[in-house]
Amino acid sequence: MLHRIARPAATGLFLLGVISTMALAAFTAWPGFEGLSYFATGAGYDPFGGMHCPILMSPRETGIVSASFANPTDDVMRPYYEVEISGRVASRQLEGQISVLPHASQSVTWTVNAGDIDLEPFVFVKMDVLPIGNHGTREATCGILVADVAGMSGSQALASGVGIGLLCLLAGVLVPGLGLTPNEARQFDSEASTNSRRALQALGVTSATALLASLMGWWLLATLLLAVSLLLLVMVLPYAASGR
């Protein structure tokens, strides 16, 4: 009797987890795309992968943006950088030069807040690292989503969303096995190769991977995985509605 209740409940939890992770992946990929568009100049500089921005922050929060410079050479490296931060009236400009010892790394940080919003609800940051050594000019951009989520900080809201989504996915996988007799367990295992179960498994993996890619800042990959997840979701909804 328990498994008759568990299976539809598990399907509901699983789909809730899928929709939650897809929505969160979309919201965390969105700022990166907007940041690239905001600073688009057509210059085509090489990317600089050392800048890190918060994905989400509250209107009352001060966010910290950092840039890390690694020096794999045997000589002291002195990179010069320029930073532009969006603003309603005018953008803020920062610049500086640091010394990085051989085979070491050095970081610089600066702060942003809701006063740096230009296009609601985003703060945008651009960093140019001028030519040094074998590198030409490199650039990095990011967008930071500013939103009030139940009074939580951006990191708390993001961690809560990720946790809820992944817990629902995990529950959707584990709950169907509750209360099964040995015969029912064998039948359940034999259904693992059916098209509906395979589609559900693919949907869970794809949506979770889209969220991971988005959190890593790979918003283009996250967008492609979200498109695949959406197609899979359309495919599995009829199976889920029929209870198969």
C-alpha positions as CSV (number, residue, x, y, z in Angstrom):
1,M,0.0,0.0,0.0
2,L,2.8,2.4,0.9
3,H,4.4,2.1,-2.5
4,R,1.2,3.1,-4.2
5,I,1.4,6.4,-2.4
6,A,5.2,6.7,-2.6
7,R,5.4,6.5,-6.4
8,P,3.2,9.5,-7.3
9,A,4.6,11.4,-4.3
10,A,8.1,10.7,-5.6
11,T,7.2,11.8,-9.1
12,G,5.8,15.0,-7.8
13,L,9.0,15.7,-5.7
14,F,11.2,14.8,-8.6
15,L,9.4,17.2,-11.0
16,L,9.5,19.9,-8.3
17,G,13.3,19.4,-8.0
18,V,13.7,19.5,-11.8
19,I,11.7,22.7,-12.1
20,S,13.5,24.2,-9.1
21,T,17.0,23.4,-10.5
22,M,16.0,24.6,-14.0
23,A,14.6,27.9,-12.6
24,L,17.7,28.4,-10.4
25,A,20.0,27.7,-13.3
26,A,18.2,30.2,-15.5
27,F,18.4,32.9,-12.8
28,T,22.1,32.3,-12.2
29,A,23.0,32.2,-15.9
30,W,21.0,35.4,-16.7
31,P,23.4,37.9,-15.0
32,G,26.4,36.5,-16.9
33,F,24.7,37.0,-20.2
34,E,23.5,40.5,-19.3
35,G,27.0,41.4,-18.2
36,L,28.5,40.4,-21.5
37,S,25.9,42.3,-23.4
38,Y,26.2,45.4,-21.2
39,F,29.9,45.8,-21.9
40,A,29.9,44.5,-25.5
41,T,32.3,46.6,-27.6
42,G,33.4,44.2,-30.3
43,A,37.0,44.5,-29.2
44,G,37.4,40.7,-29.0
45,Y,40.0,40.5,-26.2
46,D,41.1,37.2,-24.8
47,P,39.2,36.1,-21.7
48,F,40.6,36.6,-18.2
49,G,39.5,33.8,-15.9
50,G,40.6,35.2,-12.6
51,M,37.7,37.5,-11.8
52,H,35.0,36.2,-9.4
53,C,31.7,37.9,-8.7
54,P,28.8,36.9,-6.4
55,I,25.9,35.6,-8.4
56,L,23.2,37.0,-6.1
57,M,23.1,39.7,-3.3
58,S,20.4,41.4,-1.4
59,P,19.7,45.2,-1.7
60,R,21.2,45.7,1.8
61,E,24.3,43.7,1.1
62,T,27.8,44.7,0.1
63,G,29.2,42.3,-2.4
64,I,32.9,41.5,-2.8
65,V,34.4,41.0,-6.3
66,S,37.9,39.5,-6.5
67,A,40.5,39.0,-9.1
68,S,43.3,36.5,-8.8
69,F,46.6,36.7,-10.7
70,A,48.8,33.7,-11.0
71,N,52.5,33.9,-11.9
72,P,53.9,30.6,-13.2
73,T,57.2,32.2,-14.3
74,D,60.5,32.7,-12.6
75,D,60.3,36.5,-12.7
76,V,58.2,38.9,-10.7
77,M,55.1,39.8,-12.7
78,R,53.4,43.2,-12.4
79,P,50.0,43.2,-14.1
80,Y,48.1,46.4,-14.5
81,Y,44.3,46.3,-14.4
82,E,41.4,48.6,-15.0
83,V,37.9,48.0,-13.6
84,E,34.6,49.5,-14.6
85,I,31.5,49.2,-12.4
86,S,28.0,50.2,-13.6
87,G,26.0,52.9,-12.0
88,R,22.7,54.8,-12.6
89,V,24.4,58.2,-13.2
90,A,27.9,57.2,-14.2
91,S,30.1,54.2,-13.9
92,R,32.9,53.9,-11.4
93,Q,36.4,53.4,-12.6
94,L,39.2,51.6,-10.7
95,E,42.7,50.8,-11.7
96,G,45.9,49.5,-10.1
97,Q,49.0,47.4,-10.4
98,I,50.2,44.6,-8.2
99,S,53.4,42.6,-7.9
100,V,53.1,38.8,-8.1
101,L,56.1,36.8,-6.9
102,P,57.4,33.9,-9.1
103,H,55.3,30.7,-8.8
104,A,52.8,32.5,-6.6
105,S,49.4,34.2,-6.8
106,Q,48.0,37.5,-5.6
107,S,44.4,38.7,-5.3
108,V,42.8,42.1,-5.3
109,T,39.2,42.8,-4.2
110,W,36.7,45.6,-4.4
111,T,33.1,46.1,-3.3
112,V,29.8,46.7,-5.0
113,N,26.3,47.4,-3.6
114,A,22.8,48.2,-4.8
115,G,23.9,51.8,-5.5
116,D,25.8,50.3,-8.5
117,I,22.7,49.1,-10.2
118,D,22.2,50.5,-13.7
119,L,19.8,48.2,-15.5
120,E,17.4,46.7,-12.9
121,P,18.1,44.4,-11.2
122,F,21.8,44.0,-12.0
123,V,25.2,45.3,-11.1
124,F,27.7,44.9,-13.9
125,V,31.5,44.7,-13.6
126,K,34.2,44.7,-16.3
127,M,37.9,44.1,-15.8
128,D,40.7,44.7,-18.4
129,V,44.1,43.3,-17.7
130,L,46.7,45.1,-19.9
131,P,49.3,43.2,-22.0
132,I,52.0,41.5,-19.9
133,G,54.5,38.7,-20.8
134,N,53.1,36.5,-23.4
135,H,49.5,37.7,-22.9
136,G,47.8,40.5,-24.8
137,T,44.9,42.5,-23.3
138,R,42.5,40.2,-21.5
139,E,39.0,41.0,-20.2
140,A,36.3,39.6,-17.9
141,T,32.8,40.7,-17.3
142,C,30.1,39.6,-14.9
143,G,26.6,40.5,-13.8
144,I,25.3,40.4,-10.2
145,L,21.6,39.9,-9.6
146,V,20.3,42.1,-6.8
147,A,17.1,40.8,-5.2
148,D,15.4,40.6,-1.8
149,V,14.7,36.9,-1.1
150,A,12.9,36.6,2.3
151,G,15.4,38.8,4.0
152,M,18.3,36.4,3.4
153,S,21.7,37.3,2.0
154,G,22.5,36.3,-1.5
155,S,24.6,33.4,-0.5
156,Q,22.0,32.1,1.9
157,A,19.2,32.3,-0.7
158,L,21.3,30.6,-3.3
159,A,22.4,27.8,-0.9
160,S,18.8,27.3,0.1
161,G,17.6,27.1,-3.5
162,V,20.3,24.7,-4.5
163,G,19.6,22.5,-1.4
164,I,15.9,22.4,-1.9
165,G,16.2,21.5,-5.6
166,L,18.7,18.8,-5.1
167,L,16.9,17.3,-2.1
168,C,13.7,17.0,-4.1
169,L,15.6,15.3,-6.9
170,L,17.2,12.9,-4.4
171,A,13.9,12.2,-2.7
172,G,12.2,11.5,-6.1
173,V,14.9,8.9,-6.8
174,L,14.8,7.2,-3.3
175,V,11.1,7.4,-2.3
176,P,9.7,4.9,-4.9
177,G,11.6,2.1,-3.3
178,L,9.8,2.5,0.0
179,G,7.5,-0.3,1.1
180,L,8.2,-2.7,-1.9
181,T,7.9,-6.4,-1.5
182,P,10.6,-8.5,-3.1
183,N,8.5,-9.1,-6.2
184,E,7.6,-5.5,-6.5
185,A,11.2,-4.5,-6.1
186,R,12.2,-6.8,-9.0
187,Q,9.5,-5.3,-11.1
188,F,10.6,-1.8,-10.2
189,D,14.2,-2.6,-11.2
190,S,13.1,-4.1,-14.5
191,E,11.3,-0.9,-15.3
192,A,14.6,1.0,-15.2
193,S,15.2,0.4,-18.9
194,T,11.8,1.7,-20.0
195,N,11.7,4.9,-22.1
196,S,9.8,6.8,-19.4
197,R,12.4,5.9,-16.6
198,R,15.3,6.7,-18.9
199,A,13.8,10.1,-19.9
200,L,13.3,10.9,-16.2
201,Q,16.8,9.9,-15.3
202,A,18.2,12.0,-18.2
203,L,16.0,14.9,-17.1
204,G,17.4,14.8,-13.6
205,V,21.0,14.6,-14.7
206,T,20.6,17.3,-17.3
207,S,18.9,19.8,-15.0
208,A,21.3,19.3,-12.2
209,T,24.3,19.7,-14.6
210,A,22.7,22.9,-16.0
211,L,22.6,24.2,-12.4
212,L,26.2,23.2,-11.8
213,A,27.4,24.9,-15.0
214,S,25.5,28.0,-14.2
215,L,27.0,28.2,-10.7
216,M,30.5,27.8,-12.2
217,G,29.8,30.8,-14.5
218,W,29.5,28.7,-17.7
219,W,26.3,30.4,-18.7
220,L,26.4,29.4,-22.3
221,L,26.7,25.7,-21.5
222,A,24.0,26.2,-18.8
223,T,21.7,27.7,-21.5
224,L,22.2,24.8,-23.8
225,L,21.6,22.3,-21.0
226,L,18.4,24.2,-20.0
227,A,17.1,23.9,-23.5
228,V,17.7,20.1,-23.5
229,S,16.1,19.9,-20.0
230,L,13.0,21.8,-21.3
231,L,12.6,19.3,-24.2
232,L,13.0,16.4,-21.8
233,L,10.5,17.9,-19.4
234,V,7.9,18.1,-22.2
235,M,8.6,14.5,-23.1
236,V,8.1,13.1,-19.5
237,L,5.1,15.1,-18.5
238,P,2.6,12.7,-20.2
239,Y,4.3,9.8,-18.5
240,A,4.2,11.5,-15.1
241,A,0.5,12.5,-15.6
242,S,-0.5,8.9,-16.4
243,G,1.5,7.5,-13.5
244,R,3.6,5.2,-15.6
